Amino acid sequence: MARVAVVTGGTAGIGLATAHLMASRGWSVAVIARDQGRLDAAAEALSAYGRPVLAISADVSDAGAVDAAAERIERELGPIRAWINNAMSTVVSPADRITPEEYRRVTETTYLSHVFGTLAALRHMRTRNRGAIVQVSSGLGIRAAPLQAPYCAAKFAVSGFTDSLRAELIHDGVDVTLSVVYLPAVNTPQFNWARTRTGHGQNAPDPVFDPRLCAEAIHHAIEHPRREVWVGRSSLLMAAAQAVAPGFADRKAAEAWESQLEDEPAPDRAGNLFEPVPGAVGIDGRFGERTKHTRSEFWTSRERDLLVLGLTGAAILGLSGLAAIARVPRRLIARR
């Protein structure tokens, strides 16, 4: 039976890179996005791998539309084995200059889209007691940065929702895996169409990584399910700093204000927050000269747990050794 993967936001950037990788490795792929022109282009490109492809126009902030898409995918491609929640939007602006409508929309597209996609997939996967759901998150969902308050808040919410649902699935004995993949700055077209209100265009701060690395990490989370995956050294360092020294992390985050903005002034953009920006875009953004092209720089929660276990074991052995020395009579130590 064909393996079927669904990618939301699958017509550009990380979503398109993931769709290509899944199709190249024998999966039938469905992509969900808003812009019909890019959906048609994605479907044509993905069909070259020789597997069935389905491109569906839907706004993933609409729960009914997402449910209908899942039903159609099951009917036309077959049982969904993997669902990747990748769609997002942001507003680059100081928090007090963002309107309530913009906060609501970013929440809908970046958080609720993950909720609706997860629940739509789970309705089908639960009956078969198998499947993998991947939440594409960000290092900003661990350590928030200035100028993207609604986006950071939405990504934090994705982790909370996923942790709660994972506990419910464990309780119910449902063998559907939930993974969260935390991403660094990535060379995608998103930086060209984010809504801005700073008088400058949005910049990708170094280090910048290849969308194809993110696709590899997502594919790994499907084939080798892990609770969490951190892509790129910057995501790992953000998680470590937030866990160990959050006050220091606050100060370092404050320094990220300028690095998120282009040097030259530019008109503010309406972006793709409420409507898609038309035109072909592809996988890569405009930061190719600064992009690190590694395909293997990601770490999983399994590796973290093994490291913690090893350090804990070493600490226990060290304390045991000190205790043993403490029990040796002083006269014997003196004779030595």
C-alpha positions as CSV (number, residue, x, y, z in Angstrom):
1,M,0.0,0.0,0.0
2,A,1.3,3.5,-0.9
3,R,2.6,5.7,1.9
4,V,0.8,9.0,1.9
5,A,2.2,12.2,3.4
6,V,0.5,15.6,3.7
7,V,2.4,18.9,3.9
8,T,0.6,22.1,4.8
9,G,2.2,25.2,3.3
10,G,3.7,22.8,0.8
11,T,4.2,25.1,-2.2
12,A,7.3,27.1,-1.0
13,G,10.3,27.0,1.2
14,I,10.6,24.2,3.8
15,G,7.2,22.8,2.9
16,L,8.1,22.4,-0.8
17,A,11.5,21.0,0.1
18,T,9.8,18.4,2.3
19,A,7.3,17.5,-0.3
20,H,10.1,16.9,-2.8
21,L,12.1,14.8,-0.4
22,M,9.1,12.7,0.5
23,A,8.1,12.1,-3.1
24,S,11.7,11.3,-4.0
25,R,11.7,8.6,-1.3
26,G,8.6,6.9,-2.6
27,W,5.8,8.6,-0.8
28,S,2.5,9.8,-2.4
29,V,2.3,13.5,-1.4
30,A,-0.6,15.9,-0.9
31,V,0.2,19.6,-0.5
32,I,-2.2,22.1,1.0
33,A,-1.8,25.8,0.4
34,R,-3.8,28.9,-0.7
35,D,-2.3,30.0,-4.0
36,Q,-3.6,28.0,-6.9
37,G,-0.8,28.9,-9.3
38,R,1.9,27.6,-6.9
39,L,-0.2,24.5,-6.2
40,D,-0.3,23.7,-9.9
41,A,3.5,24.3,-10.2
42,A,4.2,22.1,-7.2
43,A,1.9,19.3,-8.4
44,E,3.7,19.3,-11.8
45,A,7.1,19.2,-10.3
46,L,6.3,16.5,-7.7
47,S,4.6,14.3,-10.3
48,A,8.1,13.8,-11.9
49,Y,9.0,11.4,-9.1
50,G,6.4,8.9,-10.4
51,R,4.2,8.9,-7.3
52,P,0.6,10.1,-7.1
53,V,0.3,13.8,-6.1
54,L,-2.7,15.9,-4.9
55,A,-2.6,19.7,-4.6
56,I,-5.5,21.2,-2.6
57,S,-6.3,24.9,-2.2
58,A,-7.4,25.6,1.4
59,D,-6.8,28.1,4.1
60,V,-5.4,26.0,7.0
61,S,-6.9,28.3,9.6
62,D,-10.3,27.0,8.5
63,A,-11.0,23.8,10.4
64,G,-13.7,22.7,8.1
65,A,-11.5,23.1,5.0
66,V,-8.7,21.1,6.6
67,D,-11.1,18.3,7.5
68,A,-12.5,18.3,4.0
69,A,-8.9,18.1,2.6
70,A,-8.1,15.2,4.8
71,E,-11.2,13.3,3.6
72,R,-10.3,14.0,0.0
73,I,-6.7,12.8,0.5
74,E,-7.9,9.6,2.1
75,R,-10.3,9.0,-0.7
76,E,-8.0,9.8,-3.6
77,L,-4.5,8.9,-2.4
78,G,-5.2,6.4,0.4
79,P,-4.6,6.2,4.2
80,I,-2.6,9.1,5.6
81,R,0.7,7.9,7.2
82,A,2.3,11.2,7.9
83,W,1.0,14.7,8.3
84,I,3.4,17.7,8.4
85,N,2.0,21.0,9.9
86,N,4.3,23.6,8.3
87,A,2.1,26.6,7.4
88,M,2.8,29.8,9.2
89,S,2.8,33.6,9.0
90,T,4.3,36.4,10.9
91,V,4.4,40.2,11.5
92,V,7.7,41.9,11.9
93,S,7.0,44.8,14.2
94,P,7.3,46.0,17.8
95,A,4.5,44.3,19.8
96,D,2.6,47.5,20.6
97,R,2.3,48.4,16.9
98,I,0.6,45.1,15.9
99,T,-3.2,45.3,15.7
100,P,-5.6,42.8,17.4
101,E,-6.6,41.6,14.0
102,E,-3.0,40.8,13.1
103,Y,-2.4,39.0,16.4
104,R,-5.5,36.9,15.7
105,R,-4.5,36.1,12.2
106,V,-1.0,35.0,13.1
107,T,-2.5,32.8,15.9
108,E,-4.8,31.2,13.4
109,T,-2.3,30.5,10.7
110,T,0.7,29.6,12.9
111,Y,-1.0,27.9,15.9
112,L,-4.5,26.9,15.1
113,S,-3.5,25.5,11.7
114,H,-1.4,23.0,13.6
115,V,-4.3,22.1,15.9
116,F,-6.7,21.7,13.0
117,G,-4.2,19.7,10.9
118,T,-3.3,17.5,13.8
119,L,-6.9,16.7,14.7
120,A,-7.9,16.1,11.1
121,A,-5.0,13.6,10.7
122,L,-5.7,12.0,14.0
123,R,-9.3,11.2,13.2
124,H,-8.1,8.9,10.5
125,M,-4.9,7.7,12.1
126,R,-6.5,6.7,15.4
127,T,-8.8,4.1,13.8
128,R,-5.7,2.4,12.2
129,N,-3.6,2.9,15.4
130,R,-0.6,4.2,13.4
131,G,0.8,7.4,11.8
132,A,3.2,10.2,12.4
133,I,2.3,13.9,12.9
134,V,5.1,16.5,12.8
135,Q,4.8,20.1,14.0
136,V,7.3,22.4,12.2
137,S,8.2,24.9,14.9
138,S,11.1,27.3,15.5
139,G,13.9,28.1,17.9
140,L,11.7,31.1,18.6
141,G,9.2,28.7,20.1
142,I,11.8,28.0,22.8
143,R,13.5,31.3,23.2
144,A,11.4,34.2,22.0
145,A,12.9,37.2,20.1
146,P,11.8,40.8,19.7
147,L,9.8,42.0,16.7
148,Q,7.8,38.8,16.3
149,A,5.7,38.5,19.5
150,P,2.6,36.9,17.8
151,Y,4.7,34.3,15.9
152,C,6.8,33.4,19.0
153,A,3.6,33.1,21.1
154,A,2.0,30.9,18.5
155,K,5.0,28.6,18.3
156,F,5.1,28.3,22.1
157,A,1.4,27.3,22.0
158,V,2.2,24.6,19.4
159,S,4.5,22.9,21.9
160,G,2.0,23.1,24.7
161,F,-0.8,21.6,22.6
162,T,1.4,18.8,21.3
163,D,2.7,17.9,24.8
164,S,-0.9,17.7,26.1
165,L,-2.1,15.6,23.2
166,R,0.8,13.3,23.4
167,A,0.0,12.5,27.1
168,E,-3.6,11.8,26.0
169,L,-2.5,9.4,23.3
170,I,-0.2,7.6,25.8
171,H,-3.1,7.3,28.2
172,D,-5.3,5.9,25.5
173,G,-2.7,3.5,24.1
174,V,-2.8,5.1,20.6
175,D,0.3,4.4,18.6
176,V,0.4,7.7,16.7
177,T,3.6,9.7,17.1
178,L,3.9,13.4,17.7
179,S,7.2,15.2,17.0
180,V,8.1,18.9,17.2
181,V,10.9,20.1,14.9
182,Y,12.6,23.3,16.0
183,L,14.1,25.3,13.2
184,P,16.8,28.0,12.9
185,A,16.9,30.8,10.4
186,V,16.3,29.2,7.0
187,N,16.9,30.5,3.5
188,T,13.2,30.5,2.4
189,P,11.1,33.0,0.4
190,Q,9.2,33.8,3.6
191,F,11.5,36.7,4.3
192,N,10.3,38.3,1.1
193,W,6.6,38.3,2.0
194,A,6.3,38.7,5.7
195,R,4.2,41.7,6.8
196,T,6.6,44.4,8.1
197,R,6.1,47.5,10.2
198,T,9.7,48.7,11.0
199,G,10.7,50.7,8.0
200,H,13.1,47.9,7.0
201,G,12.8,44.6,5.2
202,Q,13.1,41.4,7.2
203,N,16.6,39.8,7.4
204,A,17.6,36.3,8.2
205,P,20.2,36.5,11.0
206,D,23.3,34.2,10.8
207,P,23.7,31.3,10.7
208,V,21.3,30.6,7.9
209,F,20.5,27.0,6.9
210,D,19.2,25.2,3.8
211,P,15.5,24.3,3.7
212,R,16.6,20.8,2.5
213,L,18.3,20.2,5.9
214,C,14.9,21.0,7.6
215,A,13.2,18.5,5.2
216,E,15.8,15.8,6.2
217,A,15.0,16.4,9.9
218,I,11.3,16.2,9.3
219,H,11.7,13.0,7.3
220,H,13.8,11.6,10.1
221,A,11.1,12.4,12.7
222,I,8.6,10.4,10.6
223,E,10.8,7.4,9.9
224,H,12.5,7.4,13.3
225,P,9.9,9.1,15.6
226,R,11.4,11.4,18.2
227,R,9.7,13.7,20.7
228,E,11.7,16.7,19.6
229,V,14.3,17.6,16.9
230,W,16.6,20.6,16.9
231,V,17.8,21.7,13.5
232,G,21.1,23.8,13.3
233,R,23.4,24.8,16.1
234,S,21.5,28.0,16.8
235,S,18.3,26.2,17.7
236,L,20.3,23.9,20.0
237,L,22.1,26.8,21.7
238,M,18.8,28.8,22.1
239,A,17.3,25.8,23.9
240,A,20.3,25.4,26.1
241,A,20.5,29.1,27.0
242,Q,16.8,29.3,27.8
243,A,17.1,26.2,30.1
244,V,20.3,27.2,31.9
245,A,20.4,31.0,31.9
246,P,17.1,32.6,30.9
247,G,18.1,36.0,32.1
248,F,21.2,35.9,29.9
249,A,19.1,34.6,27.0
250,D,16.8,37.7,27.5
251,R,19.8,40.0,27.0
252,K,21.1,38.1,24.0
253,A,17.6,38.1,22.4
254,A,17.4,41.9,22.9
255,E,20.6,42.1,20.7
256,A,18.7,40.3,17.9
257,W,16.6,43.3,17.2
258,E,18.9,44.8,14.5
259,S,20.0,41.4,13.1
260,Q,16.4,40.8,12.0
261,L,16.3,43.9,9.9
262,E,17.9,44.9,6.6
263,D,20.3,47.8,6.9
264,E,18.7,49.9,4.2
265,P,15.3,51.5,4.8
266,A,12.4,50.0,2.9
267,P,8.7,50.5,2.7
268,D,6.5,48.4,5.0
269,R,4.9,45.4,3.3
270,A,1.4,44.0,3.7
271,G,2.8,40.6,3.1
272,N,0.9,37.3,2.9
273,L,-0.9,37.6,6.2
274,F,-4.4,37.7,4.9
275,E,-3.9,36.9,1.2
276,P,-1.2,34.9,-0.6
277,V,1.4,36.9,-2.4
278,P,1.1,35.8,-6.1
279,G,3.9,34.5,-8.2
280,A,6.4,31.7,-8.4
281,V,8.8,31.4,-5.4
282,G,10.3,27.9,-5.1
283,I,12.3,26.5,-2.2
284,D,15.1,29.0,-1.7
285,G,15.2,32.6,-0.6
286,R,17.6,35.4,-1.2
287,F,20.3,34.4,1.3
288,G,22.1,31.8,-0.8
289,E,25.5,33.3,-0.3
290,R,25.2,32.9,3.4
291,T,23.4,29.6,3.5
292,K,25.1,26.6,5.2
293,H,24.3,23.6,2.9
294,T,24.8,20.8,5.5
295,R,22.1,18.0,5.3
296,S,22.9,16.4,8.7
297,E,23.1,19.2,11.4
298,F,20.2,18.2,13.6
299,W,19.8,16.5,16.9
300,T,17.0,14.6,18.5
301,S,15.6,14.3,22.0
302,R,16.9,10.7,22.1
303,E,20.5,12.0,21.8
304,R,19.8,14.6,24.5
305,D,18.4,11.9,26.8
306,L,21.4,9.7,26.3
307,L,23.7,12.6,27.0
308,V,21.8,13.5,30.2
309,L,21.8,9.8,31.2
310,G,25.5,9.6,30.6
311,L,26.3,12.7,32.6
312,T,24.0,11.6,35.4
313,G,25.7,8.2,35.5
314,A,29.1,9.9,35.6
315,A,28.0,12.2,38.4
316,I,26.7,9.2,40.4
317,L,29.9,7.3,39.9
318,G,31.9,10.3,40.9
319,L,29.9,10.8,44.1
320,S,30.1,7.1,44.9
321,G,33.9,7.3,44.6
322,L,34.0,10.3,46.9
323,A,31.8,8.5,49.4
324,A,34.1,5.4,49.3
325,I,37.1,7.6,49.9
326,A,35.3,9.3,52.8
327,R,34.8,5.9,54.4
328,V,38.5,4.9,54.4
329,P,39.9,5.3,57.9
330,R,42.2,8.3,58.2
331,R,45.1,6.2,59.5
332,L,45.1,4.2,56.3
333,I,45.1,7.3,54.2
334,A,48.0,8.7,56.2
335,R,50.0,5.5,55.8
336,R,49.7,5.8,52.1
